[in-house]
Every structure is written in structure tokens, then in C-alpha cells.
């Protein structure tokens, strides 16, 4: 009896931990329940690749997945749509414009060596670019913005950026040598910078580049997608060995959001092909609030009916099974929160289906227990034999379900994976609760309450033992 009480205490402790996890890590909701952003990107061909092939789409999808991970979105849905589109669904994203900047821009980083005697010309072009940028921002605030003037200023900015690029010579140091990129504040100001870390080869190239221009008054042009971000000058003290350590900082009057966006883009890598955003829209919950409420009412009603049926048909074991089912629900939701599962409509379906399997395991155990009671065994022996004899059936049914879940998860995509994951977690937790929680609760009741041992009818109504 003491062993079963200790097990019961351990189960209650596990339930308390699960409740704490649900408070600390609330469940994420998917696009069909919570809403979010939906972006459609069209991959553009280049001079070298005139036709977008499936492997090209896969390469673009891989980079976008890396960038989405930086956004911190739980269980995004990224799908390729033949012949040349990638659809990205981001649950819970409230700023689709930020997602557009992070996912749609190419983020190709390059370091260039400034040509001699171009400092004055560079300063003049930078002033012209800043003036044009301010004028463009002012025009865009007008309602409606003057399209002709906006296009003229955009063309002027492109020409200025091209002129700035001509003042720098290309080098071998590009973004492909990056190992990491991190946003951090600059001193006590509101300005931010992006610190980049090179791999070993990139660190050597950076040291060589800085050694060549140290003390010359020329700067290192740091270009992102062909646009100059900054052109820092290297001090003469680095003329001998260059700046070692394999890291550098990118400054450009970034705010927190701009620095984070750039860091995410650099971490994810450059897109192998240019992309064009053809659709960017905020998606409301696709089920609609009324449908969500109806689904909740239906789920709760079905659960209540199951609980009532278990009590009416199985009597005391039904009450114990309901307690075990409550424990199962808490533990399963805690596992969802811990793993980071995003609940979608198929995921909820998988959860409800796993509840049915948890009840099914208890039904097998109780029927076996009744058979043992009818054969003339004592109540304690009948309960022990019921669990022992039902174990093989429970194991077989759950293993076959897990095999199907594995096939759906590894071969499916998107919502299908969510359904498979929630169902698999539910099946594993249901085995634990049926074979541990239900068994411990029944044995504690049978051994701890003498009146129960004398009333086997509580476990099997109209009991007639075999002679």
C-alpha cells in the first residue's frame, strides 16, 4: 500500500509541474485559430537560370525557413507552389510589413575597398542620398502620394547608389563567410549596430583587407544589396596585421527593429534567387470566432457525455477513469506547451482523437477486470490481472497508431504534421495515464478502503461468480 501511495504522490507532483508549465508557457494558436500573416513570394529567374526548377524553389524555401526561425514564429507553414511560388503562413505575426522586409529582401552582404582620392566625392554623394531619402519620406506621407515625383526620387536614389558603388572596388570578402550576426546597442545611445562574426577563412580575408587600407584614409565599404551601409576608416595601427579576431560591426543609424531585421537576414543567408512579393495580407482566424465557440461547445459536450457514460456503465472504475482522464488532459497540454506545438484545427482533432484512445485503454482494462471477477477471483487480484491481461492489447493498438503518426509526420507537411504530432504525444501520454495513473488510483481505492473490497458489485454490477 505504501508503494502505491508514493506513486500517487509522484503523479500529483507531476500534475502540479504540468500546471505550472501551462502558466509559464501558454499554448500557441495556429493561423486558423489565431490569425497572422500570409505572404506569397514569386521566385524570379536570372541570366544564368532562365527557368525556375523544383530544386531552385527548395533552395529558396530553405533560406526562408532559416529567416522565419529568427522571427520566433511557432510552427510556421512554408509551402512551395509550382512553378515558381513560395507561400509562407506566420501564425500570430501582427506586423506583416516586418515579415515582408525580413523574408523578401535578398540580404547580400559585400565588402569593398574604397578607391584612392574619392573621399570628397563620397561625402557629397552621401549628402545627396540623405536629402533624396528625406524628400521621398515626405512625399509618401501625403494623401495620396504623388506617384510621378515618387518614381523620380526612387530613380534618383538608384543612380546615387550606383555612383557610390563605383567608388569602391569589389573584394573576395562577402556574406558567404559569415558565421553569425547579432544586434547590439551602441553605448548609451538609442542607436544600434550589427556585429558580424566570420569563419576562419573569412577572418583571414578581413584581416588582409583591413591591413591593406589601414592608415590610407580610405574606408571599407560595407554594402547590403548594393547599398552602402557604412564605410569605416581603418587606423594606421592595424597596418601590419590588420584587424584580427574574425568579427566586425555594421553601423548605419539602425534602430532596434532595423538592427534585428538585418541580423536575421544575415543569419538566414542570402536568397539564391531574387523574389517578388505578390501577396501580403493579414489573415483573421479562418474558422471565425463563432465557429471556434461552436467547436469548443461541441468538444466540451462530447467530453461530458463520455465522462457520464463511464460513470453510469462502469460505476466506481468509471469515476477513477474520469480522474485519470483529467490528469491525462493536463499532462498532454503541458507536453504541447513544452514542445512548442502550435494548435491548429487538425491539431485539436488529433488531441480529441487521443482522448478517445485514452478512454479506450481504460475500457479494455475494466472489461478484463470484470472477467476476472466473474471467474471468482478476489477484487485485488482481479484488478491486477485486468491490467496485466489488457496490457498487450493496449500496447499493440498504440504502437500501430504511433507508426501511422510517424508516417504522417515525416511524409506529410504543414497541418498534417501538426495533426500527427499532437496525436502521437496524446497516445504516449494516454499509455502512461492508463497503465500508471488509473492502476495506482484503483489499487489505492481497493487497498485503502475496506468497504470497497467487500463490494465487488461497485466494479461489476449484477456479479455472479463462476462455480
Backbone torsions as a table, in degrees:
resi	resn	phi	psi	omega
1	UNK	NA	-39.9	-179.1
2	UNK	-62.5	-38.1	178.9
3	UNK	-61.3	-42.3	-179.3
4	UNK	-69.0	-35.2	177.6
5	UNK	-65.9	-40.6	177.4
6	UNK	-63.2	-39.9	177.3
7	UNK	-63.5	-40.3	178.5
8	UNK	-63.1	-41.6	177.6
9	UNK	-62.5	-41.3	178.8
10	UNK	-62.9	-39.9	178.8
11	UNK	-64.5	-43.2	178.7
12	UNK	-63.8	-38.1	175.9
13	UNK	-63.1	-38.4	177.9
14	UNK	-65.1	-37.5	178.2
15	UNK	-65.2	-41.1	179.1
16	UNK	-62.7	-42.4	177.7
17	UNK	-62.9	-39.5	-179.8
18	UNK	-64.0	-42.2	178.5
19	UNK	-63.5	-40.4	178.0
20	UNK	-62.5	-39.7	178.5
21	UNK	-63.1	-39.5	179.3
22	UNK	-66.2	-31.4	177.7
23	UNK	-73.2	-41.0	-176.6
24	UNK	-76.5	-42.7	-177.5
25	UNK	-117.5	85.4	180.0
26	UNK	-64.4	153.6	-177.2
27	UNK	-69.5	140.5	175.4
28	UNK	-85.9	145.7	177.6
29	UNK	-109.7	145.0	-177.6
30	UNK	-79.9	-179.8	-176.8
31	UNK	-62.7	-34.5	-177.5
32	UNK	-77.3	-13.9	178.0
33	UNK	-107.7	-37.1	-173.0
34	UNK	-108.1	-24.5	-173.9
35	UNK	88.2	178.1	-178.8
36	UNK	162.8	-148.3	-178.7
37	UNK	-115.3	144.9	176.8
38	UNK	-130.3	118.7	-177.6
39	UNK	-119.7	138.2	174.6
40	UNK	-117.0	119.0	-178.6
41	UNK	-109.4	132.8	177.7
42	UNK	-105.5	123.6	-178.7
43	UNK	-79.3	129.1	-176.9
44	UNK	-98.0	139.5	175.8
45	UNK	-71.1	164.4	178.0
46	UNK	-123.3	-178.9	178.6
47	UNK	-65.3	-35.0	-179.6
48	UNK	-80.3	-34.0	-179.4
49	UNK	-121.0	103.9	-175.5
50	UNK	-85.7	-23.2	-179.4
51	UNK	-125.2	127.5	-179.3
52	UNK	-77.4	119.1	179.5
53	UNK	-96.5	164.6	179.2
54	UNK	-56.0	-37.4	179.8
55	UNK	-67.9	-28.5	175.5
56	UNK	-67.6	-41.9	176.6
57	UNK	-61.4	-39.5	180.0
58	UNK	-63.7	-39.4	179.0
59	UNK	-64.0	-42.5	177.6
60	UNK	-64.6	-42.3	-180.0
61	UNK	-60.3	-38.6	-178.5
62	UNK	-64.2	-42.4	178.9
63	UNK	-66.2	-41.4	179.9
64	UNK	-63.9	-38.2	177.2
65	UNK	-60.5	-41.7	178.1
66	UNK	-62.4	-39.3	-179.1
67	UNK	-71.8	-36.2	178.2
68	UNK	-63.7	-37.1	177.4
69	UNK	-59.7	-35.3	177.1
70	UNK	-69.0	-26.6	178.1
71	UNK	-73.0	-16.6	179.8
72	UNK	76.5	30.8	-179.4
73	UNK	-90.0	131.4	179.1
74	UNK	-83.8	127.4	176.3
75	UNK	48.2	61.9	174.6
76	UNK	-71.0	160.5	177.0
77	UNK	-113.5	114.5	-178.9
78	UNK	-122.4	117.8	-175.5
79	UNK	-130.7	143.2	173.2
80	UNK	-93.7	137.8	-179.8
81	UNK	-122.7	113.6	-178.8
82	UNK	-61.6	145.5	6.5
83	UNK	-95.3	-14.5	-168.9
84	UNK	-149.7	27.7	-175.8
85	UNK	-124.5	151.0	174.3
86	UNK	-126.6	124.2	-179.5
87	UNK	-104.7	127.6	-177.7
88	UNK	-120.5	122.4	175.7
89	UNK	-112.5	124.9	-174.2
90	UNK	-120.6	96.2	-179.2
91	UNK	-63.4	135.6	173.9
92	UNK	78.8	1.0	179.3
93	UNK	-78.3	117.6	-176.7
94	UNK	-93.4	-10.1	-178.7
95	UNK	-122.8	85.5	-178.6
96	UNK	-65.1	-22.7	178.6
97	UNK	-68.7	-37.0	175.9
98	UNK	-65.6	-42.8	177.4
99	UNK	-60.4	-37.6	178.5
100	UNK	-63.8	-43.1	-179.6
101	UNK	-64.2	-43.1	-174.9
102	UNK	-72.4	-41.0	-174.1
103	UNK	-87.1	-31.9	-170.8
104	UNK	-89.4	-24.0	-177.3
105	UNK	-81.7	153.3	-173.2
106	UNK	-79.5	-33.8	177.6
107	UNK	55.7	52.5	175.7
108	UNK	-94.0	115.0	-175.7
109	UNK	-97.0	136.4	179.1
110	UNK	-144.7	144.8	176.3
111	UNK	-110.6	129.8	-177.7
112	UNK	-124.6	152.8	-178.7
113	UNK	-97.7	121.6	-177.7
114	UNK	-68.0	137.0	179.4
115	UNK	-72.1	153.9	-179.9
116	UNK	-65.1	149.7	173.0
117	UNK	59.7	39.2	179.9
118	UNK	-123.1	10.3	-174.2
119	UNK	-65.3	-47.6	-179.0
120	UNK	-62.7	-41.4	-179.8
121	UNK	-64.3	-38.9	178.6
122	UNK	-64.3	-44.4	179.8
123	UNK	-60.0	-41.0	-179.0
124	UNK	-65.7	-41.9	179.3
125	UNK	-67.1	-36.4	179.1
126	UNK	-66.5	-37.8	176.2
127	UNK	-64.9	-41.4	178.0
128	UNK	-63.9	-39.9	-179.7
129	UNK	-66.1	-41.5	179.2
130	UNK	-64.3	-41.3	179.1
131	UNK	-64.0	-43.6	178.6
132	UNK	-64.7	-37.7	179.7
133	UNK	-64.3	-43.4	179.1
134	UNK	-64.7	-39.8	177.9
135	UNK	-64.4	-39.5	179.3
136	UNK	-65.1	-42.8	177.5
137	UNK	-61.1	-39.7	179.6
138	UNK	-64.9	-40.6	179.4
139	UNK	-65.9	-36.5	-177.5
140	UNK	-71.6	-17.1	177.2
141	UNK	-81.2	-12.7	-179.5
142	UNK	-77.5	151.7	-179.5
143	UNK	-122.1	113.1	-9.9
144	UNK	-80.3	156.6	179.5
145	UNK	-67.9	139.6	178.5
146	UNK	-70.4	106.6	-172.0
147	UNK	-63.1	-39.5	-177.7
148	UNK	-62.7	-47.5	179.9
149	UNK	-65.8	-36.7	178.2
150	UNK	-62.7	-45.4	179.6
151	UNK	-63.2	-38.8	179.6
152	UNK	-63.5	-43.2	179.1
153	UNK	-67.7	-37.5	177.1
154	UNK	-62.9	-41.7	176.7
155	UNK	-63.4	-41.4	178.9
156	UNK	-62.4	-41.6	177.8
157	UNK	-63.2	-40.7	177.7
158	UNK	-62.2	-41.1	179.4
159	UNK	-66.6	-39.9	178.7
160	UNK	-64.4	-44.1	178.5
161	UNK	-62.3	-37.8	177.5
162	UNK	-65.6	-39.0	178.7
163	UNK	-66.3	-37.4	178.1
164	UNK	-65.5	-41.8	179.5
165	UNK	-60.8	-34.1	-178.9
166	UNK	-67.1	-16.5	179.1
167	UNK	-83.9	-1.5	-177.5
168	UNK	-126.0	143.9	177.5
169	UNK	-97.2	135.9	179.0
170	UNK	-63.4	151.4	174.7
171	UNK	-127.7	177.0	179.2
172	UNK	-80.7	-10.9	-176.7
173	UNK	-83.2	112.7	-179.6
174	UNK	-132.7	-177.4	-177.7
175	UNK	-67.9	-12.6	-178.4
176	UNK	-69.5	-15.9	179.3
177	UNK	-92.1	4.0	-178.8
178	UNK	-72.7	141.2	174.1
179	UNK	-106.6	-33.5	-180.0
180	UNK	-162.2	161.5	176.1
181	UNK	-144.7	132.2	-174.4
182	UNK	-135.0	135.5	175.5
183	UNK	-88.2	137.9	178.2
184	UNK	-149.8	153.4	-179.4
185	UNK	-73.0	155.6	178.5
186	UNK	-100.4	103.4	178.9
187	UNK	59.5	-136.6	179.7
188	UNK	-101.1	10.2	-178.3
189	UNK	-86.3	177.5	177.2
190	UNK	-88.0	1.1	-178.3
191	UNK	-84.1	151.3	179.9
192	UNK	-125.7	158.3	175.9
193	UNK	-134.8	166.2	177.7
194	UNK	-117.0	118.6	178.9
195	UNK	-93.4	126.2	-178.9
196	UNK	-111.7	145.6	-179.3
197	UNK	-122.2	127.2	-178.8
198	UNK	-92.6	159.9	169.1
199	UNK	-76.6	-175.7	-175.1
200	UNK	-60.3	-47.9	-179.8
201	UNK	-65.2	-41.3	178.4
202	UNK	-64.6	-37.7	177.0
203	UNK	-62.2	-38.5	177.9
204	UNK	-66.9	-41.4	179.4
205	UNK	-66.2	-37.2	179.7
206	UNK	-67.6	-40.8	177.6
207	UNK	-63.4	-40.8	179.0
208	UNK	-65.3	-41.6	-179.7
209	UNK	-64.6	-45.3	-178.9
210	UNK	-68.2	-32.7	178.2
211	UNK	-67.0	-34.3	-177.3
212	UNK	-69.4	-31.7	-175.0
213	UNK	-108.8	0.0	-178.5
214	UNK	-61.2	129.4	177.0
215	UNK	78.8	1.9	-179.3
216	UNK	-90.4	-12.0	-176.4
217	UNK	85.6	-8.0	177.4
218	UNK	-88.9	157.8	-176.4
219	UNK	-111.9	166.6	172.4
220	UNK	-92.4	116.3	178.8
221	UNK	-80.6	116.1	177.6
222	UNK	-99.3	111.2	-174.2
223	UNK	-111.4	136.0	173.3
224	UNK	-119.6	116.0	-177.5
225	UNK	54.1	40.3	176.5
226	UNK	80.4	2.9	-179.6
227	UNK	-111.1	129.5	-178.8
228	UNK	-69.6	123.6	175.5
229	UNK	-91.5	-47.1	178.4
230	UNK	-159.1	160.6	-179.7
231	UNK	-137.3	71.2	-176.9
232	UNK	-67.8	145.8	178.3
233	UNK	-94.7	138.2	-178.0
234	UNK	-94.7	129.9	-178.4
235	UNK	-68.7	155.2	-176.8
236	UNK	-65.7	-20.3	-178.9
237	UNK	-66.1	-15.6	-179.8
238	UNK	-97.6	13.2	-175.4
239	UNK	-68.1	-27.5	-175.7
240	UNK	-79.1	-51.2	-176.2
241	UNK	-121.5	-1.5	-178.4
242	UNK	75.5	-180.0	178.6
243	UNK	-83.7	112.0	-178.9
244	UNK	-96.0	176.3	179.8
245	UNK	105.7	-17.0	174.5
246	UNK	72.7	28.4	178.0
247	UNK	-142.1	158.5	178.0
248	UNK	-155.2	163.8	179.1
249	UNK	-118.7	141.5	177.9
250	UNK	-107.2	118.3	177.7
251	UNK	-113.2	148.6	-179.6
252	UNK	-174.0	35.2	-178.1
253	UNK	56.7	45.0	179.6
254	UNK	-77.4	145.2	163.7
255	UNK	-93.5	-178.2	-175.9
256	UNK	-60.0	-46.3	-177.1
257	UNK	-65.5	-42.7	-179.6
258	UNK	-65.4	-39.7	178.8
259	UNK	-66.8	-41.5	178.5
260	UNK	-64.4	-42.1	179.5
261	UNK	-60.1	-45.8	-179.3
262	UNK	-64.7	-41.4	179.3
263	UNK	-61.5	-42.1	178.9
264	UNK	-63.3	-43.0	-179.6
265	UNK	-62.7	-42.6	-179.0
266	UNK	-69.7	-37.9	177.7
267	UNK	-63.4	-41.8	-177.6
268	UNK	-71.3	-21.0	-178.1
269	UNK	95.3	166.2	-179.8
270	UNK	-80.7	141.8	175.9
271	UNK	-66.2	132.6	-177.8
272	UNK	-69.6	-17.9	179.0
273	UNK	-137.7	148.5	174.2
274	UNK	-66.0	146.2	179.5
275	UNK	-126.6	152.8	177.4
276	UNK	-123.7	129.7	179.1
277	UNK	-78.4	115.0	-178.7
278	UNK	-102.0	-14.1	177.5
279	UNK	-155.8	132.2	175.5
280	UNK	-144.2	109.1	-177.5
281	UNK	-142.6	149.8	176.0
282	UNK	-85.4	129.1	-175.3
283	UNK	-106.1	127.2	172.2
284	UNK	-79.1	172.0	177.7
285	UNK	-57.7	118.9	-173.4
286	UNK	-66.2	-23.9	177.9
287	UNK	-77.4	-24.8	-174.4
288	UNK	81.7	146.6	-176.4
289	UNK	-61.5	-38.4	-179.8
290	UNK	-64.2	-41.7	179.3
291	UNK	-67.2	-38.3	177.8
292	UNK	-61.4	-44.8	179.5
293	UNK	-62.1	-41.2	178.4
294	UNK	-63.3	-39.5	179.2
295	UNK	-63.9	-40.8	178.9
296	UNK	-64.2	-44.3	178.8
297	UNK	-61.0	-43.1	-179.9
298	UNK	-63.2	-43.6	-178.4
299	UNK	-65.4	-45.6	-179.6
300	UNK	-65.1	-40.9	179.4
301	UNK	-62.3	-44.7	179.0
302	UNK	-62.9	-40.3	-180.0
303	UNK	-65.2	-41.5	179.2
304	UNK	-63.3	-41.8	179.1
305	UNK	-63.1	-39.2	178.1
306	UNK	-64.4	-44.3	179.7
307	UNK	-62.2	-42.0	178.6
308	UNK	-64.1	-42.7	-179.7
309	UNK	-61.4	-42.5	-179.1
310	UNK	-62.0	-39.3	-179.3
311	UNK	-70.7	-43.1	-176.5
312	UNK	-67.9	-42.3	-172.8
313	UNK	-85.8	-39.1	-173.9
314	UNK	-105.2	0.4	175.9
315	UNK	58.1	-126.1	-175.7
316	UNK	-60.7	-45.4	175.7
317	UNK	-57.7	-31.2	177.5
318	UNK	-65.4	-38.8	176.6
319	UNK	-63.9	-42.8	178.5
320	UNK	-63.7	-40.4	178.8
321	UNK	-63.3	-37.3	177.9
322	UNK	-64.4	-39.6	175.2
323	UNK	-63.5	-41.4	177.4
324	UNK	-64.6	-36.3	179.5
325	UNK	-67.5	-35.6	176.2
326	UNK	-64.5	-43.0	176.4
327	UNK	-61.4	-42.1	178.9
328	UNK	-58.8	-44.0	-178.1
329	UNK	-61.8	-45.1	-179.3
330	UNK	-64.1	-45.4	-178.1
331	UNK	-66.0	-39.0	-179.1
332	UNK	-66.2	-45.1	178.6
333	UNK	-63.8	-35.8	176.9
334	UNK	-64.9	-39.7	176.5
335	UNK	-63.2	-40.0	176.9
336	UNK	-59.8	-44.5	-179.1
337	UNK	-67.1	-38.3	-177.7
338	UNK	-70.1	-41.3	-179.6
339	UNK	-75.3	-23.5	-177.9
340	UNK	89.7	29.4	179.8
341	UNK	-68.5	134.9	173.5
342	UNK	-98.4	118.9	-175.7
343	UNK	-75.2	121.0	171.9
344	UNK	-117.8	176.8	179.7
345	UNK	-60.3	-45.8	175.0
346	UNK	-62.1	-33.9	178.2
347	UNK	-65.0	-40.7	176.8
348	UNK	-64.0	-38.3	177.3
349	UNK	-61.5	-41.0	177.1
350	UNK	-63.8	-38.5	178.7
351	UNK	-64.6	-45.3	179.8
352	UNK	-64.6	-39.4	178.2
353	UNK	-63.1	-38.7	179.1
354	UNK	-68.1	-30.3	174.6
355	UNK	-62.4	-42.2	177.1
356	UNK	-60.3	-38.7	179.3
357	UNK	-70.1	-33.5	177.2
358	UNK	-64.2	-41.1	176.6
359	UNK	-65.5	-39.4	-179.3
360	UNK	-59.8	-39.2	178.9
361	UNK	-63.2	-41.5	178.2
362	UNK	-65.7	-37.0	178.4
363	UNK	-61.2	-44.6	177.8
364	UNK	-59.2	-44.1	-178.4
365	UNK	-64.6	-44.2	-176.8
366	UNK	-68.3	-38.0	178.3
367	UNK	-65.6	-39.8	176.0
368	UNK	-63.7	-39.2	179.1
369	UNK	-63.3	-40.7	178.4
370	UNK	-64.0	-39.5	178.3
371	UNK	-61.4	-40.6	179.5
372	UNK	-67.2	-37.7	178.0
373	UNK	-65.7	-40.3	-179.4
374	UNK	-68.5	-23.7	178.8
375	UNK	-80.8	-4.6	174.5
376	UNK	104.4	4.2	179.5
377	UNK	-76.2	160.6	177.1
378	UNK	-69.6	166.3	-177.3
379	UNK	-63.3	-44.3	-178.8
380	UNK	-62.4	-46.4	179.9
381	UNK	-65.3	-34.1	179.8
382	UNK	-66.5	-41.8	178.8
383	UNK	-64.5	-45.7	179.5
384	UNK	-62.2	-44.9	-179.7
385	UNK	-66.8	-35.7	179.3
386	UNK	-61.1	-43.9	178.0
387	UNK	-67.8	-40.8	-177.3
388	UNK	-66.2	-43.8	-176.2
389	UNK	-75.1	-27.6	-179.6
390	UNK	-83.7	-13.6	-173.9
391	UNK	-59.5	-45.3	-176.4
392	UNK	-63.2	-40.3	179.0
393	UNK	-66.1	-42.6	178.9
394	UNK	-63.4	-43.4	-179.1
395	UNK	-62.4	-45.8	-178.4
396	UNK	-61.3	-46.0	-178.0
397	UNK	-66.0	-39.5	-179.1
398	UNK	-72.2	-37.8	178.6
399	UNK	-63.6	-43.2	178.8
400	UNK	-63.9	-37.3	177.1
401	UNK	-65.6	-41.1	178.9
402	UNK	-64.2	-35.4	177.0
403	UNK	-63.8	-42.7	177.3
404	UNK	-64.1	-38.8	177.8
405	UNK	-63.2	-41.1	179.3
406	UNK	-62.6	-41.6	179.2
407	UNK	-63.9	-43.1	179.5
408	UNK	-65.3	-39.1	-175.9
409	UNK	-70.5	-44.8	-174.7
410	UNK	-83.7	-24.4	-179.1
411	UNK	-102.6	-19.6	-179.6
412	UNK	-90.2	-173.6	179.5
413	UNK	-151.9	158.5	173.1
414	UNK	61.4	-124.9	-175.3
415	UNK	-64.6	-29.9	179.3
416	UNK	-63.7	-39.9	178.0
417	UNK	-64.1	-39.4	178.0
418	UNK	-61.6	-41.4	177.4
419	UNK	-62.4	-45.4	-177.8
420	UNK	-64.6	-41.1	-178.1
421	UNK	-66.6	-46.9	-179.7
422	UNK	-64.5	-38.7	178.7
423	UNK	-66.1	-42.6	-178.7
424	UNK	-63.9	-44.4	178.0
425	UNK	-61.7	-42.9	179.4
426	UNK	-62.0	-40.3	-179.8
427	UNK	-64.4	-44.1	-179.3
428	UNK	-64.5	-42.9	179.7
429	UNK	-68.6	-35.2	180.0
430	UNK	-64.8	-36.6	175.9
431	UNK	-62.6	-41.9	-179.9
432	UNK	-63.8	-48.0	-176.4
433	UNK	-68.4	-38.2	-178.2
434	UNK	-68.8	-41.4	-174.1
435	UNK	-92.0	-13.6	-179.3
436	UNK	-116.2	-58.0	-176.1
437	UNK	-66.7	-51.9	-178.5
438	UNK	-61.0	-43.4	-178.5
439	UNK	-63.6	-45.0	-179.1
440	UNK	-64.7	-43.6	179.9
441	UNK	-62.5	-42.8	-179.2
442	UNK	-66.4	-42.4	-178.9
443	UNK	-69.5	-35.2	176.8
444	UNK	-64.5	-40.8	178.6
445	UNK	-66.3	-43.9	-176.9
446	UNK	-67.8	-44.6	-176.5
447	UNK	-82.6	-28.0	-174.9
448	UNK	-91.0	-18.0	-178.6
449	UNK	-116.9	101.8	-178.0
450	UNK	-58.1	-34.7	-179.3
451	UNK	-63.9	-27.9	-179.8
452	UNK	-71.5	-40.0	-178.9
453	UNK	-62.2	-26.4	-178.8
454	UNK	-89.1	-0.5	-179.2
455	UNK	-129.2	72.3	178.3
456	UNK	-64.5	-15.1	178.2
457	UNK	-63.2	-21.1	176.1
458	UNK	-65.8	-21.9	179.5
459	UNK	-102.3	-23.8	-177.7
460	UNK	-147.1	95.9	-179.6
461	UNK	-61.1	148.8	178.9
462	UNK	55.4	43.1	-177.3
463	UNK	-68.2	128.1	172.7
464	UNK	-131.1	108.7	-175.7
465	UNK	-74.8	151.7	178.7
466	UNK	-74.5	143.1	179.2
467	UNK	-82.7	NA	NA
